Amino acid sequence: MNEFIALIIFYAIIGTAIALYARRGVRTQEDYFIGGRNIGGIISALTYAATTYSAFMMVGLVGLSYKTGVGAAGFELMYLVGTLFLLSYYAPKVWKLGKEKGLVSPAEIFTHRYGVVTAKLATILALIALIPYTSIQMIGVALILQKNAGIGFASGVAIASILIALWAFLGGLRGVAWTDAIQGVFMLTVAILAVLWTFNYMGGFEIPNELAVVPNEFWTPLRFATLTIPWFFFALTNPQVFQRLFIPKDEKAIKRMVVLFGLFGLIYTVLVTFLGLDLRFGTEIGKFPAIADRDKVTPTLLGMMPEWIALPLALSIIAAAVTTANSIILTLSSMVLRDVVGEKGKVIGGKIVVIVLTIIVAMFALKRISYIVELAVLSSTILLCQLPLILGVFHWKWGKEKTGLATLICGFVTAIALSAMMHPMVSIATFCVSFAVFLAMSSIER
């Protein structure tokens, strides 16, 4: 049997066993979707990190660093700085509000302030933004299986779909969080080994002159701002991580989650960007081939590594993709069930929605669209229209349903229209339009 297939089978068995164990005690939607608000700080931090750091990092960011230089590190570190800044202030407030009002779905924060229709629209926009992005996680898994196990692309998508749906279906958030914790530690450990092997293989590290400065040909000030703005506010606008703020068992767990996530994020970001830059150094000295398609940098590296490191690294990419995808699927399921369907009692409805959403994501995955980094940023750009409404819950007393609907619609239309035109200021314009509409409408709708 192919060693990688054996490794995948072992990985699937362990994950399924954890999910089966976690399903005990799951009786309510609160248990199923947010772990009964009883997750400790360490597990909360690891599931937050694993949900955030998908195949985007070890495939997308490695390639981006290889191609564009140190600006990629600045881009990702801006995400980390923004996330820690926002979590330090808002995480305790969101956790307290969620506990007081019994919030389970992220969109329910809109229901209490801007009305049920606004929450429904926010759910629809989240589906539009996140289903294509989630499909990229399946594509990453399928490509790794294709290269390392000789499995066809469509079969790889099917395997990824089963892994993503099964663990969310069986164990809910608790099962996903526990598997996330194990996979998060595994991802970090393998990243360290990959960097050490690459550094040794290349015989050192040096950043080429044209990639060591910012701005450069790729990282112009405008492009940096356009890519960074949606990333900076990711912690508040993306529902799969926003919902993670409901799960800690107490305020001490919330604080521990923020600190440990920051430590994980800093280490992982440095490792991943260093790997991409070291591979570019390898190209300059003739030890690594020149790669035109930046999303193929990591797959090329896998083909050069010995099996003892290549197989765990490939599995870590699969783990990263699966943890992100099943977290998004579970969150979207809670939003569809509670905010669109209006079912707030039975758990079985959530499990059915998990299966349906996974099938839809798999259909998108078979189309194979766009670069990983750009698609991730596009998803967050679309979701920027929610930012004024979230901030308004905590800082602004004016504005109700008309404000909520107008802000979401105008921000969404701006993001889609300018993205279709490939406008360089799409995220900046979406940010400005969303806030302008929110302030104008809320001042009228006092």
C-alpha positions as CSV (number, residue, x, y, z in Angstrom):
1,M,0.0,0.0,0.0
2,N,1.2,3.5,-0.8
3,E,2.7,5.0,2.4
4,F,0.7,8.2,2.0
5,I,-2.6,6.4,1.6
6,A,-1.8,4.5,4.8
7,L,-1.1,7.8,6.5
8,I,-4.4,9.3,5.3
9,I,-6.3,6.3,6.6
10,F,-4.6,6.5,10.0
11,Y,-5.4,10.3,10.1
12,A,-9.1,9.6,9.1
13,I,-9.4,6.9,11.8
14,I,-8.0,9.1,14.6
15,G,-10.2,12.1,13.6
16,T,-13.3,10.0,13.4
17,A,-12.6,8.4,16.8
18,I,-12.3,11.9,18.3
19,A,-15.5,13.0,16.6
20,L,-17.4,9.9,17.9
21,Y,-16.1,10.5,21.4
22,A,-17.1,14.2,21.2
23,R,-20.7,13.5,20.2
24,R,-21.5,12.3,23.7
25,G,-23.6,14.9,25.5
26,V,-24.6,16.8,22.3
27,R,-28.3,17.4,22.9
28,T,-29.0,21.0,21.9
29,Q,-28.0,23.3,19.1
30,E,-25.8,25.2,21.6
31,D,-23.9,21.9,22.3
32,Y,-23.7,21.1,18.6
33,F,-22.6,24.5,17.2
34,I,-20.6,26.1,20.0
35,G,-19.6,23.2,22.3
36,G,-22.1,24.2,25.0
37,R,-20.0,27.4,25.7
38,N,-17.6,25.2,27.7
39,I,-14.3,25.0,25.8
40,G,-11.1,25.7,27.7
41,G,-8.6,28.4,26.7
42,I,-5.9,26.1,25.1
43,I,-8.4,24.2,22.9
44,S,-10.1,27.5,22.0
45,A,-6.8,29.0,20.9
46,L,-5.8,25.9,18.8
47,T,-9.2,25.7,17.1
48,Y,-9.1,29.4,16.4
49,A,-5.6,29.0,14.9
50,A,-6.4,25.9,12.9
51,T,-9.6,27.5,11.6
52,T,-7.8,30.6,10.5
53,Y,-4.6,29.1,9.1
54,S,-5.7,27.0,6.2
55,A,-4.0,25.7,3.1
56,F,-3.7,29.5,2.4
57,M,-0.5,29.5,4.5
58,M,1.5,26.5,3.6
59,V,0.5,26.7,-0.1
60,G,-0.7,30.3,-0.8
61,L,1.6,32.3,1.5
62,V,4.7,30.2,0.7
63,G,4.1,30.9,-3.0
64,L,3.4,34.5,-2.4
65,S,6.6,34.9,-0.3
66,Y,8.6,33.1,-3.0
67,K,7.2,35.4,-5.7
68,T,6.9,38.8,-4.1
69,G,9.4,38.9,-1.2
70,V,9.2,40.3,2.3
71,G,6.0,42.3,1.6
72,A,4.2,38.9,1.9
73,A,5.4,38.7,5.5
74,G,4.2,42.2,6.2
75,F,0.9,41.5,4.7
76,E,0.3,38.4,6.9
77,L,1.7,40.1,10.0
78,M,-0.8,42.9,9.5
79,Y,-3.5,40.3,9.8
80,L,-2.0,39.0,13.0
81,V,-1.6,42.5,14.5
82,G,-5.2,43.4,13.5
83,T,-6.6,40.2,14.9
84,L,-4.8,40.5,18.3
85,F,-5.9,44.2,18.5
86,L,-9.5,43.4,17.8
87,L,-9.7,40.3,19.9
88,S,-8.1,42.0,22.9
89,Y,-10.9,44.5,23.0
90,Y,-13.9,42.8,21.4
91,A,-13.5,39.1,22.3
92,P,-14.7,39.6,25.9
93,K,-17.5,41.8,24.8
94,V,-18.7,39.4,22.1
95,W,-18.4,36.4,24.5
96,K,-20.4,38.3,27.2
97,L,-23.1,39.4,24.7
98,G,-23.4,35.9,23.3
99,K,-23.9,34.4,26.8
100,E,-26.4,37.0,27.9
101,K,-28.6,36.8,24.8
102,G,-28.0,33.1,24.0
103,L,-26.3,33.8,20.6
104,V,-25.3,30.7,18.7
105,S,-25.1,31.8,15.1
106,P,-22.8,34.8,14.3
107,A,-25.6,36.5,12.4
108,E,-27.8,36.5,15.5
109,I,-25.9,39.5,16.7
110,F,-27.6,41.4,13.9
111,T,-31.1,40.0,14.8
112,H,-31.2,41.8,18.2
113,R,-30.1,45.1,16.7
114,Y,-31.0,45.3,13.0
115,G,-33.8,42.7,12.7
116,V,-34.4,39.3,11.4
117,V,-34.3,40.2,7.7
118,T,-30.8,41.7,8.2
119,A,-29.6,38.5,9.8
120,K,-31.0,36.5,6.8
121,L,-29.3,38.7,4.3
122,A,-26.0,38.5,6.2
123,T,-26.3,34.7,6.1
124,I,-26.9,34.8,2.3
125,L,-23.8,37.1,1.8
126,A,-21.7,34.8,4.0
127,L,-22.7,31.8,1.8
128,I,-21.8,33.7,-1.4
129,A,-18.4,34.8,0.1
130,L,-17.4,31.6,1.8
131,I,-18.6,28.6,-0.2
132,P,-16.2,29.4,-3.1
133,Y,-13.4,30.0,-0.7
134,T,-14.2,26.7,1.2
135,S,-14.0,24.9,-2.1
136,I,-10.4,25.9,-2.4
137,Q,-9.6,23.9,0.7
138,M,-11.1,20.8,-1.1
139,I,-9.0,21.6,-4.1
140,G,-5.9,21.7,-2.0
141,V,-6.6,18.3,-0.5
142,A,-7.5,16.8,-3.9
143,L,-4.2,18.1,-5.5
144,I,-2.1,16.7,-2.6
145,L,-3.8,13.3,-2.9
146,Q,-3.4,13.4,-6.7
147,K,0.4,14.1,-6.5
148,N,1.3,11.9,-3.5
149,A,-1.2,9.0,-3.8
150,G,-2.1,8.9,-7.5
151,I,-5.8,9.5,-6.7
152,G,-7.8,11.3,-9.4
153,F,-8.9,14.9,-8.8
154,A,-12.6,14.1,-8.6
155,S,-12.0,11.2,-6.2
156,G,-9.8,13.5,-4.1
157,V,-12.6,16.0,-3.8
158,A,-14.9,13.2,-2.7
159,I,-12.5,12.1,0.0
160,A,-12.0,15.6,1.2
161,S,-15.8,16.1,1.3
162,I,-16.3,13.0,3.4
163,L,-13.6,14.0,5.9
164,I,-15.0,17.6,6.2
165,A,-18.6,16.6,6.6
166,L,-18.1,13.5,8.7
167,W,-16.3,15.1,11.7
168,A,-18.7,18.1,11.7
169,F,-21.7,15.8,11.4
170,L,-20.7,13.4,14.2
171,G,-19.1,15.7,16.8
172,G,-20.3,19.2,16.1
173,L,-18.1,22.0,17.4
174,R,-16.6,19.9,20.2
175,G,-15.5,17.3,17.7
176,V,-14.1,19.9,15.3
177,A,-12.3,21.8,18.1
178,W,-10.6,18.6,19.5
179,T,-9.5,17.5,16.0
180,D,-8.4,21.1,15.3
181,A,-6.2,21.1,18.5
182,I,-4.3,18.0,17.4
183,Q,-4.0,19.2,13.9
184,G,-2.8,22.6,14.9
185,V,0.1,21.2,16.9
186,F,0.9,18.8,14.0
187,M,0.9,21.7,11.5
188,L,3.3,23.8,13.6
189,T,5.6,20.8,14.3
190,V,5.8,19.9,10.6
191,A,6.4,23.5,9.5
192,I,9.4,23.6,11.8
193,L,10.8,20.4,10.3
194,A,10.2,21.6,6.8
195,V,12.0,24.9,7.4
196,L,15.0,23.1,9.0
197,W,15.2,20.6,6.1
198,T,14.9,23.3,3.4
199,F,17.5,25.6,5.1
200,N,19.9,22.7,5.3
201,Y,19.3,21.6,1.7
202,M,19.7,25.1,0.3
203,G,22.9,25.6,2.3
204,G,21.8,28.9,3.9
205,F,19.4,31.8,3.5
206,E,19.6,35.1,1.7
207,I,16.8,37.3,0.4
208,P,17.4,38.4,-3.2
209,N,17.8,42.2,-3.5
210,E,14.7,42.8,-5.6
211,L,12.5,41.0,-3.0
212,A,14.1,42.5,0.1
213,V,12.5,45.9,-0.2
214,V,9.0,47.3,0.0
215,P,7.5,48.9,-2.0
216,N,8.5,46.8,-5.0
217,E,6.9,45.8,-8.4
218,F,4.2,43.7,-6.7
219,W,3.9,45.3,-3.3
220,T,2.9,48.9,-4.2
221,P,1.3,50.9,-1.4
222,L,-2.1,50.7,-3.1
223,R,-2.0,46.9,-3.5
224,F,-0.7,46.4,0.1
225,A,-3.6,48.5,1.4
226,T,-6.1,46.8,-0.8
227,L,-5.1,43.3,0.3
228,T,-4.5,44.2,4.0
229,I,-7.7,46.1,4.9
230,P,-10.0,43.0,4.7
231,W,-7.3,40.9,6.4
232,F,-7.0,43.4,9.3
233,F,-10.7,43.1,10.2
234,F,-10.9,39.3,9.5
235,A,-11.6,38.5,13.2
236,L,-14.8,40.5,13.2
237,T,-16.1,40.0,9.7
238,N,-15.6,36.3,9.0
239,P,-18.3,34.3,10.7
240,Q,-16.3,31.0,11.3
241,V,-13.8,32.8,13.6
242,F,-16.4,35.3,15.0
243,Q,-18.4,32.3,16.2
244,R,-15.3,30.9,18.0
245,L,-15.7,33.9,20.4
246,F,-18.9,32.2,21.8
247,I,-17.2,29.0,22.8
248,P,-14.8,29.7,25.7
249,K,-16.1,28.7,29.1
250,D,-15.2,31.9,30.9
251,E,-13.4,35.2,30.6
252,K,-10.1,33.6,31.8
253,A,-10.4,31.2,28.9
254,I,-11.0,34.1,26.5
255,K,-7.8,35.8,27.6
256,R,-5.8,32.7,27.3
257,M,-7.2,32.0,23.9
258,V,-6.0,35.4,22.6
259,V,-2.5,35.1,24.0
260,L,-1.9,31.6,22.8
261,F,-3.3,32.3,19.4
262,G,-1.0,35.3,19.1
263,L,2.0,33.1,19.9
264,F,0.9,30.4,17.5
265,G,0.2,32.9,14.7
266,L,3.6,34.7,15.1
267,I,5.6,31.5,15.0
268,Y,3.6,29.9,12.1
269,T,3.7,33.1,10.0
270,V,7.5,33.5,10.4
271,L,8.1,29.8,9.5
272,V,5.9,29.9,6.4
273,T,7.2,33.2,5.0
274,F,10.8,32.1,5.7
275,L,10.2,28.9,3.8
276,G,9.0,30.8,0.7
277,L,11.9,33.2,0.8
278,D,14.4,30.3,1.3
279,L,13.0,28.5,-1.7
280,R,13.4,31.7,-3.8
281,F,17.1,31.8,-2.6
282,G,17.3,28.2,-3.8
283,T,16.1,29.2,-7.2
284,E,18.7,32.0,-7.4
285,I,21.6,29.5,-6.6
286,G,20.2,26.8,-8.9
287,K,19.0,24.3,-6.2
288,F,15.3,24.9,-6.7
289,P,13.5,25.2,-10.0
290,A,12.0,28.6,-11.1
291,I,8.3,28.4,-10.6
292,A,5.9,30.7,-12.5
293,D,2.7,29.6,-10.9
294,R,3.2,30.5,-7.2
295,D,0.6,28.0,-5.9
296,K,2.8,25.2,-7.3
297,V,5.9,26.2,-5.2
298,T,5.0,23.9,-2.3
299,P,3.9,20.9,-4.4
300,T,7.3,21.2,-6.2
301,L,9.1,21.2,-2.9
302,L,7.2,18.1,-1.8
303,G,8.5,16.3,-4.8
304,M,12.1,17.1,-3.8
305,M,11.9,16.1,-0.2
306,P,12.5,12.7,1.3
307,E,9.4,10.8,2.3
308,W,10.0,11.1,6.0
309,I,9.3,14.9,5.7
310,A,7.3,15.1,2.5
311,L,4.5,12.8,3.7
312,P,3.9,14.6,7.0
313,L,4.1,18.0,5.3
314,A,1.6,16.9,2.7
315,L,-0.7,15.6,5.5
316,S,-0.3,18.9,7.4
317,I,-1.6,20.8,4.3
318,I,-4.6,18.4,4.2
319,A,-5.1,18.9,7.9
320,A,-5.1,22.7,7.5
321,A,-7.5,22.5,4.7
322,V,-9.9,20.1,6.5
323,T,-9.9,22.1,9.8
324,T,-10.8,25.3,8.0
325,A,-13.4,23.8,5.7
326,N,-15.3,21.9,8.4
327,S,-15.3,24.9,10.7
328,I,-16.8,27.1,7.9
329,I,-19.3,24.4,7.0
330,L,-20.4,24.1,10.6
331,T,-20.7,27.9,11.1
332,L,-22.7,28.3,7.8
333,S,-24.9,25.5,8.9
334,S,-25.8,27.3,12.1
335,M,-26.5,30.5,10.2
336,V,-28.8,28.7,7.6
337,L,-30.6,26.7,10.2
338,R,-31.2,29.5,12.8
339,D,-31.3,32.7,10.8
340,V,-32.9,31.6,7.5
341,V,-34.9,28.5,8.4
342,G,-35.7,29.7,11.9
343,E,-35.2,26.4,13.5
344,K,-33.7,26.8,17.0
345,G,-34.4,23.6,18.7
346,K,-33.5,20.3,16.9
347,V,-29.9,19.3,16.2
348,I,-30.7,17.0,13.3
349,G,-31.5,20.0,11.1
350,G,-28.0,21.3,11.5
351,K,-26.5,17.9,10.5
352,I,-28.6,17.8,7.4
353,V,-27.5,21.3,6.4
354,V,-23.8,20.3,7.0
355,I,-24.3,17.5,4.4
356,V,-26.1,19.8,1.9
357,L,-23.5,22.6,2.2
358,T,-20.6,20.1,1.8
359,I,-22.1,18.8,-1.5
360,I,-22.5,22.4,-2.8
361,V,-18.9,23.2,-1.8
362,A,-17.7,20.1,-3.6
363,M,-19.4,21.2,-6.8
364,F,-17.6,24.5,-6.7
365,A,-14.3,22.6,-6.0
366,L,-14.6,20.7,-9.2
367,K,-14.5,24.0,-11.1
368,R,-11.0,25.0,-9.7
369,I,-11.0,28.8,-9.8
370,S,-8.4,31.5,-9.0
371,Y,-5.3,31.8,-6.9
372,I,-5.7,30.8,-3.2
373,V,-4.5,34.2,-1.8
374,E,-6.7,36.3,-4.0
375,L,-9.7,34.2,-3.4
376,A,-9.2,34.4,0.3
377,V,-8.9,38.2,0.2
378,L,-12.0,38.4,-2.1
379,S,-14.1,36.5,0.5
380,S,-13.0,38.8,3.3
381,T,-13.6,41.9,1.0
382,I,-17.2,40.8,0.4
383,L,-17.7,40.3,4.2
384,L,-16.3,43.9,4.9
385,C,-19.9,45.2,4.5
386,Q,-20.7,43.6,7.9
387,L,-18.0,45.5,9.8
388,P,-20.0,48.8,10.4
389,L,-23.0,46.8,11.7
390,I,-20.8,44.8,14.1
391,L,-19.1,47.9,15.4
392,G,-22.4,49.6,15.6
393,V,-23.7,47.0,18.1
394,F,-21.0,48.1,20.6
395,H,-20.4,51.8,19.8
396,W,-23.4,53.3,18.0
397,K,-27.0,53.6,19.3
398,W,-28.7,54.7,16.1
399,G,-29.8,52.5,13.1
400,K,-32.2,49.6,12.8
401,E,-33.4,47.3,10.0
402,K,-33.2,49.8,7.1
403,T,-29.6,50.7,8.2
404,G,-28.6,47.1,8.3
405,L,-30.1,46.2,4.9
406,A,-28.8,49.2,3.1
407,T,-25.3,48.8,4.5
408,L,-25.0,45.1,3.5
409,I,-26.5,45.6,0.1
410,C,-24.4,48.7,-0.9
411,G,-21.2,47.2,0.5
412,F,-21.8,43.9,-1.2
413,V,-22.7,45.4,-4.6
414,T,-19.5,47.6,-4.4
415,A,-17.3,44.6,-3.6
416,I,-18.7,42.4,-6.4
417,A,-18.9,45.2,-9.1
418,L,-15.3,46.4,-8.5
419,S,-14.0,42.9,-8.2
420,A,-15.5,42.0,-11.6
421,M,-13.8,45.1,-13.1
422,M,-10.6,44.1,-11.3
423,H,-10.4,47.5,-9.7
424,P,-7.3,48.0,-7.6
425,M,-9.1,49.8,-4.8
426,V,-11.9,47.2,-4.3
427,S,-11.5,46.7,-0.6
428,I,-10.8,50.3,0.2
429,A,-14.0,51.3,-1.7
430,T,-16.1,48.6,-0.1
431,F,-14.8,49.7,3.3
432,C,-15.6,53.4,2.6
433,V,-19.0,52.8,1.0
434,S,-20.2,50.5,3.8
435,F,-19.3,53.0,6.5
436,A,-20.7,55.9,4.6
437,V,-24.1,54.2,4.0
438,F,-24.2,53.0,7.6
439,L,-23.6,56.5,9.1
440,A,-26.0,58.2,6.6
441,M,-28.8,55.7,7.2
442,S,-28.4,55.4,10.9
443,S,-28.5,59.2,11.3
444,I,-31.8,59.2,9.5
445,E,-33.1,56.0,11.3
446,R,-32.6,57.3,14.9
